[in-house]
Amino acid sequence: MAIVQKIRDLFTQAEPAEEESVIPAPPSTYRVRTLTEDQMREVMLLNLRCFQKGEHYSKYTFRYLLNEPAVLSYRAVTPEDRMVGFIFLIAKEEGIAHITTIGVAPEHRKRGIGKLLLEHAESALAARDIHSVVLEVRVSNSSAQKLYTDAGFITMQRLTGYYRNGEDAYLMSKVVPRDASNGGFIR
């Protein structure tokens, strides 16, 4: 019977995962550090927590991103060096970068970590003479849209059926200021 159940499981949808109960973390300071393959397990686990209802990157995708020379990857950490956020960007030779993913641990949200990661990334892009950056965001993700709009991104177009589940996305872009600079930490 166990074999029959396994076959049924292949053709039926799994129950949605129970949402994690979020208890805000104690106040902290955050710094941005380079994200390397040494932190692969940690970023994979955080990615699953950040995108419980979204699309997750696989180990192979992270391995590619962490080893591709055109990719910039950063992590936000606490004073204890615990990763609480991450961002990955692909810098193209044409002077354009693409933010492929950005995530913040649920218990550390609403503390400016996403903004900190974006500002740090902008500074790194400006230093590489990258003049614009693009990203895609779910139409339903209004908090991320607000973060990007507040950071100066504008919506360029709606991408119909962009995500695997059929949800649309907004394509957003921003001109990278030449004087982008950041101290690398917030309180």
Number of C-alpha atoms within 10 A of each C-alpha: 6 7 8 8 9 10 11 11 11 9 8 8 8 8 6 8 8 7 9 9 8 10 9 12 11 7 10 13 14 25 21 22 18 12 19 16 14 9 13 15 12 13 24 16 10 19 23 17 17 19 15 14 11 13 13 15 15 12 13 9 10 17 14 13 20 20 12 11 10 14 18 22 21 21 26 27 20 16 10 9 12 12 23 23 27 26 23 22 22 19 21 13 11 10 14 19 26 17 20 15 16 20 24 25 21 19 14 19 15 13 16 15 27 23 16 21 28 21 19 23 26 26 22 16 24 19 14 12 16 22 18 19 23 20 20 23 22 18 16 12 11 11 10 16 20 12 16 21 15 11 14 13 20 17 17 13 12 16 16 12 11 15 15 9 9 9 13 18 20 21 18 20 23 21 15 22 14 14 10 15 15 16 11 15 17 15 10
